[in-house]
């Protein structure tokens, strides 16, 4: 009888010697990996990775083939990303969610909602036995930042990373331990210049030059800080792909979580569905993210009564400003599915329509709504894009200081 050896390896440890010793003994072994989001943090999740060459079962969700572009260089995040070099791309056709199917969007919206809570809680959606809640991340008792859950099909052929959005004490949120860092990321990623909404605001980075001018280099360095959620998302995605080398990985999220899912998805060429997300195209540019030949694997879903993805929750008297966040961008990456709830349902523009429950219960759960135009009946609106969109048109960005020498700092507001 062959002996099964379980080898547990922490991230960064040398597994080769352990594996070699097991092989010399003629053993059959499986490698268990343990992963954390920060170098100094406790292990967040661990599992036996999927066996190579497994045959996936039929997926419990409708899919469509989608071509994604994966970066061909391993070191682009530290090299090409900031040095302006050319990046090679490998086109790969994989199965992505069928975003023109209402039931698919409903399931994914429930998965996005579950990122805000834990199994057993009253607001946890039961998504059926076809999806296992494999790992929570960021839910340790002292955790105060990047948070969500990882779901997988029973055969691990498809894995979904669901990222939590902003938790604030306002009409669509309940606060919680992550709200301070949520707010910092919102203000850095989606404001025109360090959340400089008005003269009384304390900015979250020191890049404002006066007279609606902002230092571009300072902004870019501020967004590239390793402590921010995008960098943590990169680490998480690397860990998940290491654990599931043969799996198809999707990213899902709502609000800030949807925008982060998109930024990570465009980095690695993974299918993304983002619900009611603030526009992230400007943040992608400032982060020097790679620009693939196509971003059609990213889909934004939002409704016209939500001022946040519409880019209209702006100004010192807006609901967003009153909550202390500056969500000023309006241009999204990839494709857009826009539910015209103002015209079709008579909803008024209000942040109460930003919550994921408004999307689930008010839109996607209703199978009798017609979202077509010109007599065409549709259960899901047609896909569009925001190619002609312009962000922060009333701001001037330039190299007003020697940022490579001076650097810049965050101010946590």
N, C-alpha and C positions, 0 to 999 in steps of 0.2 A: 504493500500500500504506500502510495506516495505521501510525503509530508507536505502540508500546506503551511507556508511561512508567511505571516503578516508582517510586513516591514513598514513602520510608520516613519515618515520623513518630514521634518519641518522645512518650510520654504527657505532655501539657501543652503541646506545641508547637502553633503555629498552622498548620494544614494548608490553610486557605482560600486563601492566596495561591498556594501551590504548585499546588493543584487548578485555580484560576482560570487560571493561566498555561498549564497543560496543555490546558485546554478551549479557550483562545484559539487554540492551535496546531492545533486540529482533531484532537487525539490521542485515542486510546482508552486509558484508563488504569485501573489497579487500585491501590487504596490498601493498602499493607502497614503494619500497626500493630505496634509493639513495646511490650511491657508488662512492668512490674516490680511486685512486691508492696509495695515501700516506695518513697517518693519518692527516696531516696538510693541505692537498690540497682541492680545491673546488670540489663539486660534478661533476663527469665526465659523468655519465649516470644514468637514472632511468627509471623504467617501472613497469607495473603490471606483476607479475610472472605468469607463465602458470598455469591454473587450474589443480589440481590433477586428474589423471585418464582420461585426454583427449585422444581421439582416433586420432592418427596421420593420415594425408592424405598420399597418395602415394607420395614418394619423387621425386623431379624433377631432380634426378641424379641417375645414376646406382650405386648400392651398393653391397657389399659382406659381409657376416657375418665374424666377426673377434673376436678372443678371446683376451681380454685385462685383465691385472692383476692390480687390484686396491688395494692400501695399506689398511690393516685392522686396523691400529692404527691411531688415530687422532693427536697424538703428535709426530709423527716420525720426523718431520722437525726439531724440537728443541732437541729431545731426541735421538732416534735411529740414526738419520742422522750423528751425530758427535761422539756418544759414542760407535758405533760399535755393537749395539744390533741386534738381529734377528728380522726381520719384517715378519708378516704374510700377505699372499696375497689371495685375493678373485678373482678367475677367473670368468669373466663375458663375455658372448657373446653378442655383439652389432653389429649394422650395420655400416660398414665403407665404405669409397669411393672405388669404383672398379678401382684400380690404373692400371689395365691392359687394360683399355678403354681409347682411345686417347681423346675422347670428354670430358670425366670426367677430365682428366689431364688439358685439355685446359681451362675448366671452372675454375678449382682450381687455375691455373696459373694467370688467369685474376683477380680472387679474391685476390691473393697474390700481384699482381701489384697495385690494388686499395688501398692497405695499404699505398702507397707512396703519395697519392693525395686525393682530395676531390671531392664529387659529383659536376657535372657541369663543372669541368676542362676538358681540351681537351684530357688529357691522362687518363681519367676515363673510364673504360670499362663498357659498358652496359651488365649486366649479366641476364637481363630479369626479368619478374614480379614474378618469383617463389622464388626469394631471396630478402628479404627486408634488406636494410642497416639500421639496428636498431640504432647503436651507434658508433660514432667516439670516440676514446680515445687518449689522448695526443695531441689534436689539439687546446688547448686553446692558445690565443695569446702569452702568455709568456712561453709556454711549450717548453722544449728543450731536451726531452728524449724519453722514450718508447712510441710508437705511432702505430696506426692502426685503424681497423674498426671491428665491430661485425655484422655479417649477420645472418639472420634466415629465415627459411621457414615460410609461412603465419600462419601455426598452431603452430610454435615454436617447432616442434618435433625434428628438427635438427638445431643446432646453430654452426656457424663457426667463430672462432677468427682468424683474419688475422693480422699478425704482420709485421711491416715495418722492412726492413733491413737497411744497412749502406747507409747514404747519404754523399757522399764526392765529391769534385770537381776533378773528374778524368774521364776517358773515359766512365764510365757507371753510373755516378751519377751527380746530380746537386747541391750538397751542401745543405745548409739549416741550421736551428737553432739546429738540433739534431746532427750535425756532430761531435762535440767535444766529446759528451758522446758515440756516436756510435763507435768512434775510440778507446776510452778508453775500452769499452766492448770487441771490437775485439782483442785488444792487450792483455787483461787479459785472455780471454777465449781460444784463438786459437794460442797463441805463446808458445814456449817451456818454456821460463823463462822471464816473465815480458817484453816482446818485446826487449830482448837483441839480436839484429840482428848483431851488430858490435860494436866496441869500441867507436864509436862516437855517438851512440844512447843514449838518456836519457830514462831510463827504467820507466815503469809505476807502478812498485812496487819494494821494496827494498829486493829482495830475491836472487840476483846473488852473488855467492861466489867466482867467479873467476875460470879460467881454465875449462870452460863449466860445472861448478857445480852449482846446484840450491837447495835452501832449500825448501823441500817439505811442511813442516808445514807452512812456510811463504806464499807459493803459495796458499794453501788451505784457509788460513784466508783472504787473499787478495780477493779471488773470492767470499767469503761468505759475503762481505760487503752488508748491507741492501740497499744501494743506487744504487747497480748495477741492470741491467735489469732483471736478472733471478728472483731476489726477488720481483721486481715489477710485473713480469709475474705471479708469484705465487699468489700475492694479487688479480690480475685481474681475474685469473681462479677461485679463491674462490668466488669472487663477482658474477661471471657469473653463477656458479653452484648454488649459493644461490638464484639467481633470477630465474633460470630455473632448478628446482630440478628434473623435469621429462624429460628433453631434452637430446638428444644425442649431445655431444659437440665435435667438431673437431678443430684441430689447423693447420693453414696453414701459410707459410711464405717463403720469398725469402732471400737468403744470410744470414746475421746475424739474420734476422727475422725467417728464417727456422730453424736455429740452436737453437734459443730460444724456438721456438714452440716445437722442439724435446725434449729439456731439461724439459720443463713444461709437455709435453705429457708423458714422461717416469716417471715423478714424480707422476702423477695422473692416469695413465692408460687411456689416451685419444688418439684416432686415429690422426696421424700426416702425412701431406705431406709437405716436405721441398724441395724447388727448389734452386739448385746451392748453397747449404749451405756449409760453411767451416766445417770441421770435428769436431764433438763435443764430441766424446767418451772420450777423455782425460779430457775435462772440466767436464763431468759428474762424473768422478772418483774423481777429485779434489774437486768438490762440495759435495762429499759424498752422491750423489743421491742414492736412493734405487735401487737395482738390481733385477728386477722382473724375474720370470722364463723364460720369452720370451719378446723380444722387436719387434716382428713382426708387431705390430700395427704402427710402425714408418717406413715411406717410404721416402727415399731420391731420388730425380730426378735431374740428372745433365748430362752435355755433356762433352766429352773428350777434347774439345777445350777450356774449361774454366779451367785455372790453379788453381783457388781458391779451389773448391771441390776436384780437383785432387791432391792437396797438393804440387804443383810445383811452386807456386808463392812465392819463397823463395830466400834469399840472398840479399846482400846490393844493388845490381843493378837491382833487380826485380821491376816490376810495382807496386807491393804492397808496397815494401820498399820505393819507390820513393813517394808514397802517404802517407807514415808515419805509415803504419800498418804492423804488423807481423802476417801473416796467415800461420803458419808452420805445422799445424796438417793435417793428411790425413786419419784418421780412423773414420768412421761414425757408429752411432748406427743403429740397425734395418736392414731393407732391402734396396737394391739399385736398381734403374732403371737407367742404364748408356747408354746414347745415344752416339754412336761412330761417332760423327760428323767429326772427323779427317779423318777416313777411308771412311765413307759413303758419306760425303758432301764435303770433301776436305778442311774443315776449318783448319786454322792454330791456334796453341795455343796462345791465346791472351785474355786479360781481357775484350776486347770489346764483347766477347761471354759470359760474366758473367751476363749481364743485363737480367732482366726478359722479356724484349721485344724481345731479341734474341731467347729466348725459345718459346715465344708465336708465333711470326711471322715467325721465321726461322725453327721451328721444329713442334710444335703442331698444327699449323693452316694448315699444309700441309697434306692432306689425301692420297697422292699418294706415300709417302715414305715407303720403306720397311726396317724395322729394324731387320729382322730375320737373322740368320746365318745358314750355311749348307743347303741352299735351303728351309728353313722354312720361310714362309712369315708372317711377324708380323707388326702390326701398332704401337706397343709399344714393346721395348726390353724386353727380359725375365728378371725376378727378380733374382738378385744375392745378395751376402753378402760380407763383408770384414773381415771375421773371422781371417785371418792370418796377418792382418795389424799390423804394429808397428809404434808408434809415437815417435819422438824425440830420435832416437836410438843413436845419438852422444852426448847426454847429460847424466850427472850423477845427480840423485836426492837422497837426503838423509836428515837426521836430523842433520844439521850442527850448529844449534843454539837452544836454549831453547825458541821456539816460543811461547809457552803458557804463558811464563812470559814476554817475550820481546815484542811480537806483531810485526806488520809491517805496513807500511803505503803505500798509493798510491801516485804516482806522476802523475799528469795530464799533459800529454805530448802535 
